[in-house]
Amino acid sequence: MAVLEGGKISGRQFIALTVLTRILAILLEAPTISGTDAGHDVWIAVLISTFLVLPWVFIWVHLAKMFPGRTIIQYSQEILGPWLGRLVGFIFIVFFLQQSAHAVRVAADAYVTTIMPETPLIVFILIMTFLSSNCARSGLEVLARAADIVFPLVLVLLVLILVLPINNVDLLNLLPVAAYGWGSIVEATFSSFAVFGELVVMTMLFPYLDEAKGAGGLAVRTVLLAGFLFTWFSIIVALVFGPAVGSLILPAFSLSRAIEFAFVVERVEVIPLVAWTLGAGVKQTVFLWASMLGIAQLFNLSEMKSLAYPVGALVASFAVWLFSTIFDALQFYTAAEFGPLGVLVCYVIPLILYVGALIRQALRPGKGEEGRM
C-alpha cells in the first residue's frame, strides 16, 4: 500500500491544529452561533456542550486505538465492509469539504463586510483557497509547523479581544439567568454540541501522532481548551453588549470596537481581522488536507499531492454555491440546519462504527486489541 502521508506531528502541534479549527467559530460566530433566543445565556449552553462531547471524543480515540495507523476512512471499510464502508467514507469526505468551504466563506464575508466592501467576494475566496491548497499539498508536517507558529499568536490576539474591553463590562448583563427560558438554552446546547463535532477531523490526525499513546489526553485537552475559550468569549460579549447580543453579526469585530484607548491606539479592529484570517486559513487547510487524504484512501490512489488544486477548486465552488449571503454562512450552524447533519456525521456514525468494531472484536477474540494509544 502506498504511503500517502509520511509526516508525523507532535502533541503540541496536534492541539494547535485542532483548537484552531474551533477558534474560527469563536471569533466569527459566538455567541450568535446558536441561532436561538438564548441571548446572554449562550455561555451556559457552550459550557454544557463542552462536557457532553467528551464521551464521544473517547469513542473516537478508542476507535483509533483499535485500528492503529488507520484513519476513519480506512477502518470504516474494515468494520462495515467495502461498499457500506466506502459510503461512510464518502460522507466524511463531503463533510470535510463542507467544513473547509464554510471556513473560507465566513472569513471572506467578514472581510467584505468590515473593511473592503468594494472587493468582490470571490477574490478573497480564491486567494485563501489557493494558499490553503498549496499548504495542504506540502503535507501534514508543513501544516503542523505553520499551526504551531500561528497558534500562540491567535491566542494572544483572542486574549486581547477579551481583556481590553473591560471598561465596558456590566455584570448585570448576565442577569437574569435563563431569561428566555431553559428551552432556548437546550436548543443552543444541541447546536453547540453539533458544531463541536467538527473535531471529528481528529480521526484523520491520530495515525500521524509521533506518540500515539497520548492521543486520549491530547483530545481531551483540545476539547477543554476550545470549550473554555468559547465560554469565556460568550461571557465577555454578553457582559459588554447585554440584550443586544442576539443582533450582532460579527461579535469579535463589534467587541474590538468597544475597546477605548483615548488617542493612544487606533484601528483596534485589526486584531480580530488578523486572528480570523489566521484561524480560517488553518481550519480551511486542515479540512482540505483531510479531504485529499480521504479521497486518496477511498479510491486507493498512489499519491495525494495532485489532488490539492482540484479539491481546492471544489472547496471554492462549495463556498460560493452553499451560501448566498453572509447571513446564510453565519446562521448555518443552527440547531435546525447543521444540528441533524453534525450529530449524524460526527456522533451517530462513529458510534455505529464503534459498536461494529466491538462486535467484530468479540467475534475474533484471538485478535484482541490491535494497538494501544
Secondary structure as GFF3:
##gff-version 3
##sequence-region A 1 373
A	DSSP	alpha_helix	11	28	.	.	.	ID=ss1
A	DSSP	three_ten_helix	32	34	.	.	.	ID=ss2
A	DSSP	three_ten_helix	39	41	.	.	.	ID=ss3
A	DSSP	alpha_helix	42	52	.	.	.	ID=ss4
A	DSSP	alpha_helix	54	66	.	.	.	ID=ss5
A	DSSP	alpha_helix	72	80	.	.	.	ID=ss6
A	DSSP	alpha_helix	82	114	.	.	.	ID=ss7
A	DSSP	alpha_helix	121	138	.	.	.	ID=ss8
A	DSSP	alpha_helix	140	163	.	.	.	ID=ss9
A	DSSP	three_ten_helix	164	168	.	.	.	ID=ss10
A	DSSP	three_ten_helix	171	174	.	.	.	ID=ss11
A	DSSP	alpha_helix	182	196	.	.	.	ID=ss12
A	DSSP	three_ten_helix	197	201	.	.	.	ID=ss13
A	DSSP	alpha_helix	202	205	.	.	.	ID=ss14
A	DSSP	three_ten_helix	206	208	.	.	.	ID=ss15
A	DSSP	three_ten_helix	212	214	.	.	.	ID=ss16
A	DSSP	alpha_helix	215	241	.	.	.	ID=ss17
A	DSSP	three_ten_helix	242	247	.	.	.	ID=ss18
A	DSSP	alpha_helix	251	257	.	.	.	ID=ss19
A	DSSP	alpha_helix	270	298	.	.	.	ID=ss20
A	DSSP	three_ten_helix	305	307	.	.	.	ID=ss21
A	DSSP	alpha_helix	308	321	.	.	.	ID=ss22
A	DSSP	alpha_helix	326	330	.	.	.	ID=ss23
A	DSSP	alpha_helix	338	343	.	.	.	ID=ss24
A	DSSP	pi_helix	344	348	.	.	.	ID=ss25
A	DSSP	alpha_helix	349	363	.	.	.	ID=ss26
###
